[in-house]
Amino acid sequence: MKYPVHNFKEKWYNAQGFGVKTDYGYHEGDDLNLKTGGDSDLGQELLAVADGEITSVHSHTGIPTVGNHLHLKINTPFGEKFVHYAHCQDILVPEGAKVMEGQLIAHVGKSGTTVSHLHFAIKNQPTGIDGIAKTQDDLLKWEDPIPFIEKCILKEKEVLNEQALKDKISDLETKVESLNEAVASKSLEVNHIRTELESQERENFDLSAQLNEARKQRDQFKAEKEIFEIKATNSQKAMDIANIELNALKSQINALEHTIKDLKQIKLSDVNTGLLVQELFYRLFRR
């Protein structure tokens, strides 16, 4: 929804408002003029206040009348309405035409009157192309047009804001759903990692047990090595003693062998037996 002219708030004013008592009854619309006065608004663009359909295009030639005028049927947040543009200089759309909000449909004129202006009205129901409000009850068939336009603009903003809020909520719900899926996926990943960690911990425990067992075996081997080294040392000592004794026996054997050799050289006829034995002991124990 929009105003029927450009820059309405800044450049236009309401010369005769809705519901004012007139010579024919009650003013059922607003007479809009440029603030610059006179006929300065002659030829200004008139715009479709909303998407809709042109339901009538009609012209009157006399004064005072509504002159060249049209009706635009629109749908608003408050139901179906009929927008009346009167005193037009010219009308650019035919009856039955579909128009869009903001589309140029006519120009401000002074047909049917002596001073250019836009007679702008909004009907709650069809009243005939030349309908007027002769009584206050008749006036109920019209809306106060500018406040109604502003009410529709505000409502549309509320609807847009509500829709924007719904869209934002929907977007947040989508994001939450996506995050939930990501959390679920991450939970599976965490569970998988936890399972791997538990498996690794069991493996570490087994490896620790194996390491402890290996250490025990190492300590046992070390102790056995020390015992073996002690035994080897003792065996070496025993071997050294045996070697000493063996060498002593060898010396004795050598002595005996020399004695035997010497004895073989002695002639038994030259000595008596006592001397022989005495010589033998002497040689044995002299060494």
C-alpha positions in Angstrom: 0.0 0.0 0.0 1.2 3.5 -0.8 -0.1 7.1 -1.1 -1.7 8.1 -4.4 0.9 10.8 -5.2 4.7 11.1 -4.9 6.2 12.6 -1.7 2.8 13.0 -0.1 4.2 13.7 3.4 6.6 16.3 2.2 4.8 18.2 -0.6 1.0 17.7 -0.2 -1.7 18.8 2.2 -5.4 18.0 2.7 -7.4 21.0 1.6 -10.8 19.6 2.6 -10.9 16.5 4.9 -13.1 13.5 5.2 -16.6 13.9 6.8 -16.8 17.7 6.4 -20.4 19.0 6.0 -21.1 20.1 2.5 -24.1 21.5 0.6 -24.9 18.0 -0.7 -24.3 16.1 2.6 -20.8 15.0 3.8 -17.4 15.0 2.1 -16.7 11.4 1.6 -13.0 11.8 0.8 -10.0 14.1 0.9 -9.1 17.0 -1.5 -5.3 16.8 -1.9 -3.3 19.7 -3.2 0.4 20.6 -3.5 1.6 22.9 -0.7 2.8 25.3 -3.4 -0.9 26.3 -3.9 -3.1 27.3 -6.9 -3.0 25.0 -9.9 0.7 24.0 -9.3 -0.4 20.4 -8.9 -2.0 20.3 -12.3 -0.6 17.4 -14.2 1.0 15.7 -11.2 1.2 11.9 -11.4 -1.5 9.8 -9.8 -0.4 6.3 -8.7 -2.2 3.0 -8.0 -2.2 2.7 -4.2 -2.1 -1.1 -4.5 -2.3 -3.9 -6.9 -5.9 -4.1 -8.3 -8.4 -3.8 -11.1 -9.9 -0.7 -12.7 -13.6 -1.3 -12.3 -14.9 2.0 -13.9 -13.7 4.9 -16.0 -16.2 7.8 -16.4 -16.3 11.4 -17.4 -18.5 14.4 -16.5 -18.3 17.6 -18.3 -20.3 20.0 -16.1 -19.2 22.0 -13.0 -19.5 21.1 -10.2 -19.1 17.3 -10.8 -16.4 14.7 -10.3 -15.1 15.3 -13.8 -12.9 12.5 -15.2 -12.8 9.8 -12.5 -12.0 6.1 -12.0 -12.5 3.4 -9.4 -9.7 0.9 -8.5 -10.7 -2.3 -6.7 -8.0 -3.5 -4.3 -7.5 -6.1 -1.6 -6.2 -4.7 1.7 -5.4 -6.2 5.1 -8.9 -5.1 6.1 -10.8 -6.5 3.2 -11.8 -5.4 -0.4 -12.0 -1.7 -1.0 -12.8 0.6 -4.0 -10.5 3.6 -4.4 -11.9 6.7 -6.1 -9.7 9.2 -8.1 -11.7 12.3 -9.3 -11.2 15.5 -11.2 -8.4 13.9 -13.3 -6.8 15.7 -16.1 -6.6 12.4 -18.0 -6.9 8.7 -17.3 -4.2 6.3 -18.6 -5.8 2.9 -18.0 -9.0 1.4 -19.4 -11.8 -0.2 -17.4 -10.9 -3.9 -16.6 -7.2 -3.2 -16.6 -5.0 -4.9 -14.0 -2.6 -2.5 -12.4 0.3 -2.8 -10.0 1.0 -0.8 -6.9 2.8 2.5 -7.8 1.8 2.3 -11.4 0.9 5.6 -13.1 -2.8 5.6 -13.9 -3.8 9.3 -14.3 -2.8 12.9 -13.8 -4.1 15.6 -11.4 -6.6 17.9 -13.1 -9.5 20.2 -12.5 -12.2 18.5 -14.6 -15.6 19.1 -13.0 -14.2 21.9 -10.7 -12.5 25.3 -11.0 -9.3 24.5 -9.0 -7.0 21.6 -9.7 -6.8 19.0 -7.0 -7.3 15.2 -6.4 -10.5 14.2 -4.8 -9.4 10.9 -3.2 -11.8 8.5 -1.5 -11.9 4.9 -0.4 -15.2 3.0 -0.4 -16.0 0.0 1.7 -18.6 -1.1 -0.9 -19.7 -0.1 -4.4 -21.9 3.0 -4.2 -22.3 3.6 -7.9 -19.8 5.5 -10.0 -21.3 8.8 -8.9 -22.3 7.9 -5.3 -22.1 10.6 -2.6 -22.7 10.6 1.2 -25.9 12.5 1.7 -26.2 11.4 5.3 -23.9 10.3 8.1 -25.2 6.8 7.7 -24.2 7.0 4.0 -20.7 8.2 5.2 -20.2 4.8 6.9 -19.8 3.3 3.4 -16.5 5.2 3.1 -13.2 5.1 4.9 -11.2 8.2 6.0 -8.7 7.7 3.2 -5.3 8.9 4.4 -5.6 7.4 7.9 -6.8 4.2 6.2 -3.8 4.2 3.8 -1.4 4.7 6.8 -3.2 1.9 8.8 -2.7 -0.5 5.9 1.0 0.5 5.5 1.5 -0.1 9.2 -0.4 -3.4 9.0 1.7 -4.5 6.0 4.8 -3.6 7.9 3.6 -5.7 10.8 2.8 -8.6 8.4 6.2 -8.2 6.8 7.9 -8.1 10.2 5.9 -11.1 11.4 6.8 -12.9 8.2 10.4 -11.8 8.6 10.3 -13.1 12.2 8.8 -16.4 11.0 11.4 -16.6 8.4 14.1 -15.9 11.0 12.6 -18.5 13.3 12.4 -21.0 10.5 16.0 -20.2 9.6 17.1 -20.6 13.2 15.2 -23.9 13.4 16.9 -25.1 10.3 20.3 -24.0 11.8 19.4 -25.8 15.1 18.4 -28.9 13.2 21.7 -28.7 11.3 23.6 -28.2 14.6 21.7 -31.1 16.1 22.8 -33.3 13.2 26.3 -32.0 13.6 26.2 -32.8 17.3 24.8 -36.2 16.6 27.6 -36.8 14.1 30.2 -35.5 16.4 28.8 -37.7 19.2 29.3 -40.7 17.0 32.8 -39.6 16.3 33.5 -39.0 20.0 32.1 -42.4 20.8 34.3 -43.9 18.2 37.3 -42.1 19.6 36.3 -43.2 23.1 36.1 -46.8 21.9 39.6 -46.5 20.3 40.9 -44.9 23.5 39.5 -47.7 25.6 41.0 -50.2 23.2 44.3 -48.3 23.4 44.2 -48.3 27.1 43.6 -52.0 27.2 46.5 -52.5 24.8 48.7 -50.1 26.9 47.7 -52.2 30.0 48.7 -55.4 28.2 52.0 -53.8 27.0 52.7 -52.5 30.6 52.1 -56.1 31.9 54.4 -57.4 29.2 57.0 -54.7 30.0 56.8 -55.6 33.7 57.2 -59.3 32.9 60.2 -58.4 30.7 61.7 -56.4 33.5 61.2 -59.3 35.9 62.9 -61.6 33.4 65.7 -59.1 32.9 66.2 -58.9 36.6 66.1 -62.7 36.9 68.6 -63.0 34.0 70.8 -60.4 35.6 70.7 -62.2 38.9 71.5 -65.5 37.1 74.3 -63.8 35.3 75.8 -62.6 38.5 75.5 -66.1 40.0 77.1 -67.5 36.8 79.9 -64.9 37.0 80.5 -65.8 40.6 80.6 -69.5 39.7 82.8 -68.7 36.7 85.2 -66.8 39.0 85.2 -69.6 41.5 85.7 -72.1 38.6 88.6 -70.0 37.4 90.1 -70.0 40.8 89.7 -73.7 41.1 91.2 -74.1 37.6 94.1 -72.0 38.6 94.7 -74.1 41.8 94.3 -77.3 39.7 96.8 -75.9 37.2 99.2 -75.2 40.0 98.7 -78.7 41.4 99.0 -80.1 37.8 102.3 -78.2 37.3 103.5 -79.5 40.7 102.7 -83.0 39.6 104.3 -82.4 36.3 107.4 -81.2 38.1 107.3 -84.4 40.2 106.9 -86.5 37.1 109.8 -84.8 35.5 111.9 -85.4 38.6 110.9 -89.0 38.6 111.7 -89.3 34.9 115.2 -87.8 35.5 115.7 -90.1 38.5 114.7 -93.1 36.5 117.0 -92.0 33.8 119.8 -91.6 36.3 119.1 -94.9 37.8 119.3 -96.6 34.5 122.8 -95.4 34.3 123.9 -96.8 37.6 125.5 -100.2 37.5 124.1 -102.6 40.1 127.4 -104.5 40.4 129.2 -101.5 41.7 126.9 -100.8 44.6 124.9 -102.7 47.1 121.2 -102.6 47.5 121.3 -100.2 50.5 123.3 -97.7 48.7 120.9 -97.9 45.8 117.9 -97.2 47.9 119.6 -94.4 49.7 120.6 -92.8 46.4 117.0 -93.1 45.2 115.4 -91.3 48.2 118.1 -88.7 48.1 117.3 -87.9 44.5 113.6 -87.9 45.1 113.4 -85.7 48.1 116.3 -83.5 47.2 114.2 -81.8 44.7 
